């Protein structure tokens, strides 16, 4: 099923949006949550409103009136609206594998991103409203694209792209060290929201003794997977949509040359989507 925002959030009255832009958010929040009792739906409506009305400001500053924000602005605004809606929240700062991340690049911890934790029905959940609004393309321009991939994504999924300064916000029973995080494969929220599960042990960079590697994924019904193998430098080795057997993708990766580095990009497409979107990538050294 294609990812679509809540109808009410998309169609907020213009006069209430103008009130928000002027620094008066309460009327908008009251309209959004009118008749809504459960905290999850309240948070979803606020998330969807922000994700569909605000653009990422590539100039690097928050402009509420111009409806252009950076990550701290997205997180702060969502926190403000959620508090007005009676949903407890905390801003989370840390490192995220965002724009500029490269699978073979060195990672070192630095605070480069803000997102938010919400307490919904007594349970803390993680949300990244910035990554829900769209992406910055290779052209350096922000491209709006709504996604719920990082709305209440499981902590086990979130940790593949976000490493908080305070380990308690990993929301894992046993928090990962930075060294453990560095080794995790780069799997986006889409990978987990589309119901993919690794059946093969993968790390961010995988060293293989031969020129072959067996990849196995469990795939949810209604999801297609496309694999694209690239030799470092840009040469595409193959791009293929493997057939599934009993909801399992069982694929033999073949690397043309020894002593080279390869990037495997994983894409998914669900029922109702016209194109494949990237869900993750991992590196291989032969």
Secondary structure, DSSP 8 states (H G I E B T S, - for coil): ------HHHHT--HHHHHHHHTT--HHHHHHHTTT---HHHHHHHHHHHHHHH-EE-TTSS-BTTTTEE-HHHHHHHHHHHHHHTT-EEEEEEEEE--TT--TTS-------EEEEEEEETTEEEEE-HHHHHEEE-TTS-EEE----TTEEE-HHHHTTTEEESSGGGG--SS---HHHHHHS-EE-HHHHHTT-EE-S---SEEE-SSSEEEEEEE--TTEEEEEEEEETTTEEEEEE----BTTEEEEEEE-S-TT-EEEEEEEEEETT-SS-EEEEEEEEE-
